[in-house]
Amino acid sequence: MEQKSKVWYLENFNFFSELTVEERNFICKNTEMKSFKKNEPIYFQHSPAKSVYFLKEGKIRVSKYSEQETEFLIAILGEGEIFGESAVAGKAKRNEVAIAEEKTMLCVMSEEKMKELLLMVPGLKHKFGRMIEERLEKTQKRLEDLTFKNNEERIIGFIKETALKSLKNANNEIVIENSLTHQDIAKLTSTNRQMVSSVMSSLKKKNIIDYDRKNIRILELKKLDC
């Protein structure tokens, strides 16, 4: 049953969409499925970096803490995403902590087997490297936004950035799947839930966006300029 679940997962996971049957079987043989309860840590900051994680079900919060125990939220990850990549990037210890935001199921692969897979599939190695670069760029941009943008500008900028990576519906509207709560967006923009709700309500009244519990529709992308 576990083997079938892994195969289904890989077939529906975009990162592995171009792999051959043999390459997918390699992943199935060399991963272990683990479940985590809400608020249960997957790994801690400064713990040994020995594994890479494929998020099958649930949601993960990845954060970094300062010496004063101040949290800087790096990302909130959903189904089909990879994390723990520092294990393959040559780092002996984690720079961040990963915690399950809800009941979560992961496929776990050791550092050695992940490196073997990347050598086996050069195209995957390039994709993996690009993913790491994009995450570093995103983190750097968020740090710059904290310095140069106010709360409203950061929230609007986050919505626009997310919209540019989303798909259009039948009405040619950009649709953001609303997997993030207002509290999640607040954490990712270093604001608060009330501010996020206020900004989104204002954008809705101006007919720039529309939203419900399932998604956010972008009606006027050009007007999402800060």
Contacts in CASP RR format, 6 or more apart in sequence:
PFRMAT RR
TARGET T0000
AUTHOR 0000-0000-0000
METHOD contacts of the structure
MODEL  1
MEQKSKVWYLENFNFFSELTVEERNFICKNTEMKSFKKNEPIYFQHSPAK
SVYFLKEGKIRVSKYSEQETEFLIAILGEGEIFGESAVAGKAKRNEVAIA
EEKTMLCVMSEEKMKELLLMVPGLKHKFGRMIEERLEKTQKRLEDLTFKN
NEERIIGFIKETALKSLKNANNEIVIENSLTHQDIAKLTSTNRQMVSSVM
SSLKKKNIIDYDRKNIRILELKKLDC
2 33 0 8 1.000
3 28 0 8 1.000
5 33 0 8 1.000
5 56 0 8 1.000
6 27 0 8 1.000
6 28 0 8 1.000
6 31 0 8 1.000
6 33 0 8 1.000
6 107 0 8 1.000
7 24 0 8 1.000
7 28 0 8 1.000
9 54 0 8 1.000
9 56 0 8 1.000
9 107 0 8 1.000
10 16 0 8 1.000
10 19 0 8 1.000
10 24 0 8 1.000
10 27 0 8 1.000
10 28 0 8 1.000
11 24 0 8 1.000
12 80 0 8 1.000
13 54 0 8 1.000
13 80 0 8 1.000
14 80 0 8 1.000
15 54 0 8 1.000
15 80 0 8 1.000
15 82 0 8 1.000
15 124 0 8 1.000
15 127 0 8 1.000
15 131 0 8 1.000
16 23 0 8 1.000
16 24 0 8 1.000
16 27 0 8 1.000
16 124 0 8 1.000
18 123 0 8 1.000
18 124 0 8 1.000
19 27 0 8 1.000
19 121 0 8 1.000
19 124 0 8 1.000
23 117 0 8 1.000
23 120 0 8 1.000
23 121 0 8 1.000
26 117 0 8 1.000
26 120 0 8 1.000
27 107 0 8 1.000
27 109 0 8 1.000
27 117 0 8 1.000
30 109 0 8 1.000
30 110 0 8 1.000
30 113 0 8 1.000
30 117 0 8 1.000
31 54 0 8 1.000
31 107 0 8 1.000
31 108 0 8 1.000
31 109 0 8 1.000
31 113 0 8 1.000
32 107 0 8 1.000
32 108 0 8 1.000
33 56 0 8 1.000
33 105 0 8 1.000
33 106 0 8 1.000
33 107 0 8 1.000
33 108 0 8 1.000
34 105 0 8 1.000
34 106 0 8 1.000
34 108 0 8 1.000
35 103 0 8 1.000
35 104 0 8 1.000
35 105 0 8 1.000
35 106 0 8 1.000
36 42 0 8 1.000
36 100 0 8 1.000
36 103 0 8 1.000
36 104 0 8 1.000
36 105 0 8 1.000
36 106 0 8 1.000
37 100 0 8 1.000
37 103 0 8 1.000
38 100 0 8 1.000
38 101 0 8 1.000
38 102 0 8 1.000
38 103 0 8 1.000
39 99 0 8 1.000
39 100 0 8 1.000
39 101 0 8 1.000
40 99 0 8 1.000
40 100 0 8 1.000
41 97 0 8 1.000
41 98 0 8 1.000
41 99 0 8 1.000
41 100 0 8 1.000
42 53 0 8 1.000
42 60 0 8 1.000
42 98 0 8 1.000
42 99 0 8 1.000
42 100 0 8 1.000
42 106 0 8 1.000
43 84 0 8 1.000
43 94 0 8 1.000
43 97 0 8 1.000
43 98 0 8 1.000
44 94 0 8 1.000
44 97 0 8 1.000
45 64 0 8 1.000
45 65 0 8 1.000
45 94 0 8 1.000
45 95 0 8 1.000
45 96 0 8 1.000
45 97 0 8 1.000
46 93 0 8 1.000
46 94 0 8 1.000
47 93 0 8 1.000
47 94 0 8 1.000
48 92 0 8 1.000
48 93 0 8 1.000
48 94 0 8 1.000
49 84 0 8 1.000
49 86 0 8 1.000
49 87 0 8 1.000
49 90 0 8 1.000
49 91 0 8 1.000
49 92 0 8 1.000
49 93 0 8 1.000
49 94 0 8 1.000
49 111 0 8 1.000
50 87 0 8 1.000
50 110 0 8 1.000
50 111 0 8 1.000
51 84 0 8 1.000
51 87 0 8 1.000
51 108 0 8 1.000
51 109 0 8 1.000
51 110 0 8 1.000
51 111 0 8 1.000
52 82 0 8 1.000
52 83 0 8 1.000
52 84 0 8 1.000
52 85 0 8 1.000
52 87 0 8 1.000
52 88 0 8 1.000
52 108 0 8 1.000
52 109 0 8 1.000
52 110 0 8 1.000
52 111 0 8 1.000
52 114 0 8 1.000
53 60 0 8 1.000
53 82 0 8 1.000
53 83 0 8 1.000
53 84 0 8 1.000
53 98 0 8 1.000
53 106 0 8 1.000
53 107 0 8 1.000
53 108 0 8 1.000
53 109 0 8 1.000
54 80 0 8 1.000
54 82 0 8 1.000
54 106 0 8 1.000
54 107 0 8 1.000
54 108 0 8 1.000
54 109 0 8 1.000
55 77 0 8 1.000
55 78 0 8 1.000
55 79 0 8 1.000
55 80 0 8 1.000
55 81 0 8 1.000
55 82 0 8 1.000
55 83 0 8 1.000
55 104 0 8 1.000
55 106 0 8 1.000
56 79 0 8 1.000
56 80 0 8 1.000
56 105 0 8 1.000
56 106 0 8 1.000
56 107 0 8 1.000
57 79 0 8 1.000
57 103 0 8 1.000
57 104 0 8 1.000
57 105 0 8 1.000
58 78 0 8 1.000
58 79 0 8 1.000
58 100 0 8 1.000
58 101 0 8 1.000
58 102 0 8 1.000
58 103 0 8 1.000
58 104 0 8 1.000
58 105 0 8 1.000
59 76 0 8 1.000
59 77 0 8 1.000
59 78 0 8 1.000
59 100 0 8 1.000
59 101 0 8 1.000
59 102 0 8 1.000
59 104 0 8 1.000
59 179 0 8 1.000
60 76 0 8 1.000
60 77 0 8 1.000
60 78 0 8 1.000
60 81 0 8 1.000
60 83 0 8 1.000
60 98 0 8 1.000
60 99 0 8 1.000
60 100 0 8 1.000
60 101 0 8 1.000
60 104 0 8 1.000
61 73 0 8 1.000
61 75 0 8 1.000
61 76 0 8 1.000
61 77 0 8 1.000
61 98 0 8 1.000
61 99 0 8 1.000
61 100 0 8 1.000
61 101 0 8 1.000
61 187 0 8 1.000
62 73 0 8 1.000
62 74 0 8 1.000
62 75 0 8 1.000
62 76 0 8 1.000
62 77 0 8 1.000
62 83 0 8 1.000
62 96 0 8 1.000
62 97 0 8 1.000
62 98 0 8 1.000
63 71 0 8 1.000
63 72 0 8 1.000
63 73 0 8 1.000
63 74 0 8 1.000
63 96 0 8 1.000
63 97 0 8 1.000
63 99 0 8 1.000
64 71 0 8 1.000
64 72 0 8 1.000
64 74 0 8 1.000
64 95 0 8 1.000
64 96 0 8 1.000
64 97 0 8 1.000
65 71 0 8 1.000
65 72 0 8 1.000
65 97 0 8 1.000
66 72 0 8 1.000
73 187 0 8 1.000
73 188 0 8 1.000
73 190 0 8 1.000
74 96 0 8 1.000
74 135 0 8 1.000
74 139 0 8 1.000
75 83 0 8 1.000
75 135 0 8 1.000
75 138 0 8 1.000
75 188 0 8 1.000
76 101 0 8 1.000
76 180 0 8 1.000
76 184 0 8 1.000
76 187 0 8 1.000
76 188 0 8 1.000
77 83 0 8 1.000
78 179 0 8 1.000
82 128 0 8 1.000
82 131 0 8 1.000
83 98 0 8 1.000
84 94 0 8 1.000
84 98 0 8 1.000
85 128 0 8 1.000
85 131 0 8 1.000
85 132 0 8 1.000
85 135 0 8 1.000
86 94 0 8 1.000
86 95 0 8 1.000
86 96 0 8 1.000
87 111 0 8 1.000
87 114 0 8 1.000
88 111 0 8 1.000
88 114 0 8 1.000
88 115 0 8 1.000
88 118 0 8 1.000
88 128 0 8 1.000
89 132 0 8 1.000
109 117 0 8 1.000
117 124 0 8 1.000
118 124 0 8 1.000
118 125 0 8 1.000
118 128 0 8 1.000
119 125 0 8 1.000
142 188 0 8 1.000
142 189 0 8 1.000
142 190 0 8 1.000
145 153 0 8 1.000
145 154 0 8 1.000
145 157 0 8 1.000
145 189 0 8 1.000
146 154 0 8 1.000
146 190 0 8 1.000
149 157 0 8 1.000
149 226 0 8 1.000
151 189 0 8 1.000
151 191 0 8 1.000
151 195 0 8 1.000
151 199 0 8 1.000
152 195 0 8 1.000
152 199 0 8 1.000
152 226 0 8 1.000
153 226 0 8 1.000
154 189 0 8 1.000
154 190 0 8 1.000
154 191 0 8 1.000
155 185 0 8 1.000
155 189 0 8 1.000
155 191 0 8 1.000
155 195 0 8 1.000
155 196 0 8 1.000
155 199 0 8 1.000
155 200 0 8 1.000
156 199 0 8 1.000
156 203 0 8 1.000
156 224 0 8 1.000
156 225 0 8 1.000
156 226 0 8 1.000
157 224 0 8 1.000
157 226 0 8 1.000
158 185 0 8 1.000
158 188 0 8 1.000
158 189 0 8 1.000
159 176 0 8 1.000
159 200 0 8 1.000
159 203 0 8 1.000
159 209 0 8 1.000
159 216 0 8 1.000
159 218 0 8 1.000
159 224 0 8 1.000
160 221 0 8 1.000
160 224 0 8 1.000
160 225 0 8 1.000
162 176 0 8 1.000
163 174 0 8 1.000
163 176 0 8 1.000
163 216 0 8 1.000
163 218 0 8 1.000
163 221 0 8 1.000
163 224 0 8 1.000
166 174 0 8 1.000
166 175 0 8 1.000
166 176 0 8 1.000
166 177 0 8 1.000
166 218 0 8 1.000
167 174 0 8 1.000
167 175 0 8 1.000
168 174 0 8 1.000
168 175 0 8 1.000
169 175 0 8 1.000
169 217 0 8 1.000
173 217 0 8 1.000
173 218 0 8 1.000
173 219 0 8 1.000
174 217 0 8 1.000
174 218 0 8 1.000
174 221 0 8 1.000
175 215 0 8 1.000
175 216 0 8 1.000
175 217 0 8 1.000
175 218 0 8 1.000
176 215 0 8 1.000
176 216 0 8 1.000
176 217 0 8 1.000
176 218 0 8 1.000
177 214 0 8 1.000
177 215 0 8 1.000
178 211 0 8 1.000
178 212 0 8 1.000
178 213 0 8 1.000
178 214 0 8 1.000
178 215 0 8 1.000
178 216 0 8 1.000
180 188 0 8 1.000
182 193 0 8 1.000
182 196 0 8 1.000
182 197 0 8 1.000
182 200 0 8 1.000
183 193 0 8 1.000
183 196 0 8 1.000
185 191 0 8 1.000
185 196 0 8 1.000
186 192 0 8 1.000
186 193 0 8 1.000
186 195 0 8 1.000
186 196 0 8 1.000
189 196 0 8 1.000
200 209 0 8 1.000
200 211 0 8 1.000
200 216 0 8 1.000
203 209 0 8 1.000
203 224 0 8 1.000
204 210 0 8 1.000
204 211 0 8 1.000
206 223 0 8 1.000
207 219 0 8 1.000
207 220 0 8 1.000
208 218 0 8 1.000
208 219 0 8 1.000
208 220 0 8 1.000
208 223 0 8 1.000
208 224 0 8 1.000
209 216 0 8 1.000
209 217 0 8 1.000
209 218 0 8 1.000
209 219 0 8 1.000
209 220 0 8 1.000
209 224 0 8 1.000
210 216 0 8 1.000
210 217 0 8 1.000
210 219 0 8 1.000
211 217 0 8 1.000
218 224 0 8 1.000
END
